[in-house]
Amino acid sequence: VSTEFLVDTYGKHMFTCKTVCEHKKKLVCGINLESGDPPDEPRNVSCIQYGMDGHPTCTWDKGRLTHINTTYAI
């Protein structure tokens, strides 16, 4: 069995497959999806470090809202 469906809204979606046998539903499988836009490339990156042993602190413009969890690494 297969199916296709359009995810036309941003955010988290959960889809499940169930069987019905003797009026009882049983979960067979499922999937969680997050839909959104890919992140823009960071702009205006600026880092500053105080002293020789300090940890650098960086800021940047992330661009548009992605609607999904996004992690940036320098």
N, C-alpha and C positions, 0 to 999 in steps of 0.2 A: 504494500500500500504506500502511496506517496501523494503528496499534495504540495501546492505552491500557494503562498500568500504574500500580499504586499504589506510591508511595514512602512506606513506613511506618516508616523509621528515619532518625534524624538523621545528618548528616555528608555526605561527598562521595560522589557516585555517578557512574559513567561508563557510558553506553549507546552501543553501536555497531551499525551496520547493515552486513552483509556479504553479498556474493553468492558463490555457489558455481558455478563453471563448469569443467568438466573436472577435477573433484576439487581445484581450487585456490580458495582463499578470497581475496576482494578486498574491502578496506574501502571502503565507499561513502560513509558519513557517520557522524557521532557527535556526542554532546553530553555536557558535564560539568555536573552539577547539584550545588548545595549546598542541603541542606534543614535547616530549623531553625525557631525561633520568632522573631517580630519583637522587636526590643529594647524594653525598658521605657523610659519617659521618665526621664532622669537625675534623681536626687533628692539633696538635701543638697549642692548645688553650693557650693564655697567656693574663692575665689581670693585670692592674696596677691602683692603686688609690693613688692620692696625698692628704695627710691630712685626717682628720677624716670625713669631710663633702664633700669631692670631689666625683665626679661621676667616676666610674671605666671606663677605656678604654680597650677594648679587641680586640685582633687580632687572626686570625686563618687561616689555609690553607683550602679552601673550596673544594678542589679536582677538579674533572673533570667539564667541562662546561656542564650545564644541558639543555641549549637552552630554558628554561622556567623561569619565575620569581620565585625566591627562597628567602624566608625570614628565617633568623636564629634568634633564641632567646636564651638567656642565663638565 
